Structure formats: C-alpha cells, structure tokens
C-alpha cells in the first residue's frame, strides 16, 4: 500500500508540474525576426488550481545557423541572455491565460538563419511550495 501511495504521489506531482508549465506564446514558431530589432516576447502560464509562487524567468537566444538547435532541457547554452528577472503573469482583456510581455533587444550581430528563443521558468508549486524549473523554446528565422 505504501508503494502505491508513493507512486500515486509521484504521478500527481509530475502532472501538476506539467500543467503549470510556462510557455513562449509570441513570437510563434517560424516567425521572422530582424537582427538588431526590439521584439515582444509573451510568456503565458496556464491557469491552475494549486498554489504557486512565481520566482523568476530567464529569456535567451542562440543561433542555430551552424549547428542544430538543442532541447533547452538537455543543453541551455551558449545563449545570449535577453531578460533575467521577475515573472508576474496577469490576466488581461480580452480574457485569456495569465501572461506577461517582455520587450527584448535582439543582438545586431547574431547570425542570420535559424535561432532559438529559450525560456527557463522557476517557481514554487503546491502546498509544500516545491521548487520547479521548466524550459520552453521557439525557433525563429533571423533576417
């Protein structure tokens, strides 16, 4: 019985973490981004019933023009940091999921071609406020 309880607790914790995953909503996959431009990055966090304390996010960009883009959970660097700081998602009108917009500067000297905008999201989740770190990424075309 204790084994069943432990397995069930693990599954519930994993499901809760996945449901509370932040993601990059804008720019969308395959968007054209001008090197040296200022862009808006929208980070969404779906609504969820359990408690969560947002700690911080990091937004980065890395060129994939000479090497393949990697899953950020496997390999985050090397990336140029675009934003590092608090994350405070809010509801807005028209209704949607809680989100926050970040205005970031794309480096002027980044290589043309495929690049990956990367999100690292750190928060505390659930009644025990367990620490979680999630990643997301979106591939864009640097022009």
C-alpha contacts under 8 A as a table, 3 or more apart, distances in Angstrom:
res1	aa1	res2	aa2	distance
1	X	4	X	5.10
1	X	5	X	6.26
2	X	5	X	5.05
2	X	6	X	6.15
3	X	6	X	5.11
3	X	7	X	6.19
4	X	7	X	5.17
4	X	8	X	6.06
5	X	8	X	5.10
5	X	9	X	6.05
6	X	9	X	5.12
6	X	10	X	6.24
7	X	10	X	5.11
7	X	11	X	6.26
8	X	11	X	5.13
8	X	12	X	6.16
9	X	12	X	5.17
9	X	13	X	6.10
10	X	13	X	5.13
10	X	14	X	6.13
11	X	14	X	5.14
11	X	15	X	6.08
12	X	15	X	5.08
12	X	16	X	6.05
13	X	16	X	5.11
13	X	17	X	6.20
14	X	17	X	5.16
14	X	18	X	6.30
15	X	18	X	5.23
15	X	19	X	6.15
16	X	19	X	5.17
16	X	20	X	6.30
17	X	20	X	5.24
17	X	21	X	6.50
17	X	125	X	7.66
17	X	132	X	7.28
18	X	21	X	5.33
19	X	46	X	7.43
19	X	48	X	7.23
20	X	45	X	6.71
20	X	46	X	6.40
20	X	47	X	7.52
20	X	48	X	6.63
21	X	45	X	6.38
21	X	46	X	7.32
21	X	134	X	6.51
22	X	43	X	6.60
22	X	44	X	5.54
22	X	45	X	4.37
22	X	46	X	7.04
22	X	121	X	6.71
22	X	134	X	7.47
22	X	135	X	7.93
22	X	136	X	7.51
23	X	43	X	5.58
23	X	44	X	5.38
23	X	45	X	6.52
23	X	119	X	7.40
23	X	135	X	7.90
23	X	136	X	5.70
23	X	137	X	7.71
24	X	27	X	7.22
24	X	28	X	7.80
24	X	41	X	7.05
24	X	42	X	5.94
24	X	43	X	4.68
24	X	44	X	6.32
24	X	119	X	7.13
24	X	136	X	6.72
24	X	137	X	6.78
24	X	138	X	6.99
25	X	28	X	6.23
25	X	41	X	7.49
25	X	42	X	5.43
25	X	43	X	5.83
25	X	44	X	6.18
26	X	40	X	7.09
26	X	41	X	5.22
26	X	42	X	4.87
26	X	43	X	7.29
27	X	31	X	6.28
27	X	40	X	7.34
27	X	41	X	6.06
27	X	42	X	7.28
27	X	138	X	7.65
27	X	140	X	7.80
28	X	31	X	5.69
28	X	138	X	6.80
28	X	139	X	7.99
28	X	140	X	7.63
29	X	138	X	5.37
29	X	139	X	5.34
29	X	140	X	5.94
30	X	138	X	7.92
30	X	139	X	5.88
30	X	140	X	4.63
30	X	141	X	6.06
31	X	139	X	7.82
31	X	140	X	5.04
31	X	141	X	6.03
32	X	140	X	6.02
32	X	141	X	4.72
32	X	142	X	6.00
32	X	143	X	6.51
33	X	37	X	7.48
33	X	39	X	7.89
33	X	140	X	6.74
33	X	141	X	5.93
33	X	142	X	4.95
33	X	143	X	6.01
34	X	37	X	5.42
34	X	106	X	7.67
34	X	142	X	5.71
34	X	143	X	4.95
35	X	106	X	5.80
35	X	107	X	6.04
35	X	108	X	4.74
35	X	109	X	6.94
35	X	110	X	6.42
35	X	112	X	7.60
35	X	142	X	6.03
35	X	143	X	6.15
36	X	105	X	6.65
36	X	106	X	5.04
36	X	107	X	4.97
36	X	108	X	3.65
36	X	109	X	7.33
37	X	105	X	5.94
37	X	106	X	5.49
37	X	107	X	7.61
37	X	108	X	7.41
38	X	103	X	6.63
38	X	104	X	5.56
38	X	105	X	4.44
38	X	106	X	6.08
39	X	103	X	5.66
39	X	104	X	5.58
39	X	105	X	6.50
39	X	106	X	7.32
40	X	101	X	6.39
40	X	102	X	5.60
40	X	103	X	4.63
40	X	104	X	6.44
41	X	101	X	5.66
41	X	102	X	5.13
41	X	103	X	6.35
41	X	104	X	7.26
42	X	99	X	6.69
42	X	100	X	5.81
42	X	101	X	4.42
42	X	102	X	6.33
43	X	89	X	7.92
43	X	99	X	5.46
43	X	100	X	5.52
43	X	101	X	6.37
43	X	102	X	7.94
44	X	89	X	7.23
44	X	97	X	6.50
44	X	98	X	5.94
44	X	99	X	4.20
44	X	100	X	6.71
45	X	89	X	6.93
45	X	97	X	6.48
45	X	98	X	5.56
45	X	99	X	5.87
46	X	97	X	5.34
46	X	98	X	6.31
47	X	97	X	6.25
47	X	98	X	6.70
48	X	51	X	7.91
50	X	125	X	7.30
50	X	126	X	5.53
50	X	127	X	7.54
51	X	125	X	6.01
51	X	126	X	5.10
51	X	127	X	6.58
51	X	129	X	7.87
52	X	123	X	6.81
52	X	124	X	5.47
52	X	125	X	4.40
52	X	126	X	6.10
52	X	129	X	6.98
53	X	123	X	5.68
53	X	124	X	5.03
53	X	125	X	6.55
53	X	129	X	7.55
54	X	86	X	7.73
54	X	87	X	6.20
54	X	88	X	6.70
54	X	122	X	6.86
54	X	123	X	4.58
54	X	124	X	6.51
55	X	86	X	6.23
55	X	87	X	6.59
55	X	122	X	5.66
55	X	123	X	4.97
55	X	124	X	7.24
56	X	84	X	7.38
56	X	85	X	5.30
56	X	86	X	4.38
56	X	87	X	5.10
56	X	121	X	6.26
56	X	122	X	5.45
56	X	123	X	6.96
57	X	83	X	7.76
57	X	84	X	6.01
57	X	85	X	5.82
57	X	86	X	6.32
57	X	87	X	5.96
57	X	119	X	6.86
57	X	120	X	5.47
57	X	121	X	4.53
57	X	122	X	6.11
58	X	81	X	7.18
58	X	82	X	7.60
58	X	83	X	5.56
58	X	84	X	4.44
58	X	85	X	6.64
58	X	118	X	7.95
58	X	119	X	5.76
58	X	120	X	5.12
58	X	121	X	6.74
59	X	81	X	6.03
59	X	82	X	5.36
59	X	83	X	4.99
59	X	84	X	6.49
59	X	117	X	7.05
59	X	118	X	5.58
59	X	119	X	4.78
59	X	120	X	6.63
60	X	79	X	5.61
60	X	80	X	5.29
60	X	81	X	4.29
60	X	82	X	5.03
60	X	83	X	6.92
60	X	117	X	5.70
60	X	118	X	5.04
60	X	119	X	6.65
61	X	79	X	5.26
61	X	80	X	5.29
61	X	81	X	6.65
61	X	82	X	7.00
61	X	115	X	6.85
61	X	116	X	5.54
61	X	117	X	4.44
61	X	118	X	5.94
62	X	77	X	7.77
62	X	78	X	6.70
62	X	79	X	4.65
62	X	80	X	6.26
62	X	115	X	5.57
62	X	116	X	5.40
62	X	117	X	6.75
62	X	118	X	8.00
63	X	66	X	7.63
63	X	69	X	7.86
63	X	110	X	6.79
63	X	111	X	6.27
63	X	113	X	7.64
63	X	114	X	6.33
63	X	115	X	4.23
63	X	116	X	6.39
64	X	67	X	5.11
64	X	68	X	5.42
64	X	69	X	5.24
64	X	113	X	7.32
64	X	114	X	5.21
64	X	115	X	4.91
64	X	116	X	6.88
65	X	68	X	7.46
65	X	111	X	6.71
65	X	112	X	6.91
65	X	113	X	5.22
65	X	114	X	5.25
65	X	115	X	6.82
69	X	115	X	7.50
69	X	116	X	6.75
70	X	74	X	7.00
70	X	75	X	6.34
70	X	76	X	7.95
71	X	74	X	5.42
71	X	75	X	6.35
71	X	76	X	7.71
71	X	137	X	7.77
72	X	75	X	4.96
72	X	76	X	4.60
72	X	77	X	8.00
72	X	118	X	6.91
72	X	135	X	6.20
72	X	136	X	6.93
72	X	137	X	7.00
73	X	76	X	6.62
73	X	134	X	7.73
73	X	135	X	6.01
76	X	79	X	6.97
76	X	118	X	7.91
81	X	84	X	7.10
82	X	104	X	5.87
82	X	105	X	6.78
82	X	106	X	7.54
83	X	102	X	7.90
83	X	104	X	6.99
87	X	100	X	7.22
88	X	99	X	7.72
88	X	100	X	6.55
89	X	98	X	5.03
89	X	99	X	4.25
89	X	100	X	4.78
90	X	98	X	4.55
90	X	99	X	5.35
90	X	100	X	6.46
91	X	95	X	6.85
91	X	96	X	6.58
91	X	97	X	6.23
91	X	98	X	4.46
91	X	99	X	6.57
92	X	95	X	5.86
92	X	96	X	6.83
92	X	98	X	7.39
93	X	96	X	7.36
106	X	110	X	7.78
107	X	110	X	5.57
110	X	142	X	7.84
111	X	142	X	7.22
112	X	141	X	7.42
112	X	142	X	4.85
112	X	143	X	5.50
113	X	141	X	5.31
113	X	142	X	5.02
113	X	143	X	6.68
114	X	139	X	6.65
114	X	140	X	5.80
114	X	141	X	4.70
114	X	142	X	6.11
115	X	139	X	5.64
115	X	140	X	5.38
115	X	141	X	6.13
115	X	142	X	6.54
116	X	137	X	6.39
116	X	138	X	5.61
116	X	139	X	4.41
116	X	140	X	6.09
117	X	137	X	5.49
117	X	138	X	5.39
117	X	139	X	6.35
117	X	140	X	7.34
118	X	135	X	7.28
118	X	136	X	5.93
118	X	137	X	4.35
118	X	138	X	6.73
119	X	135	X	5.43
119	X	136	X	5.07
119	X	137	X	5.96
120	X	133	X	6.88
120	X	134	X	5.81
120	X	135	X	4.62
120	X	136	X	6.76
121	X	133	X	5.57
121	X	134	X	5.20
121	X	135	X	6.23
122	X	131	X	7.27
122	X	132	X	5.74
122	X	133	X	4.57
122	X	134	X	6.65
123	X	131	X	5.92
123	X	132	X	5.51
123	X	133	X	6.73
124	X	129	X	4.62
124	X	130	X	5.12
124	X	131	X	4.50
124	X	132	X	6.07
125	X	128	X	7.16
125	X	129	X	4.49
125	X	130	X	5.15
125	X	131	X	6.47
125	X	132	X	7.08
126	X	129	X	4.97
126	X	130	X	6.51
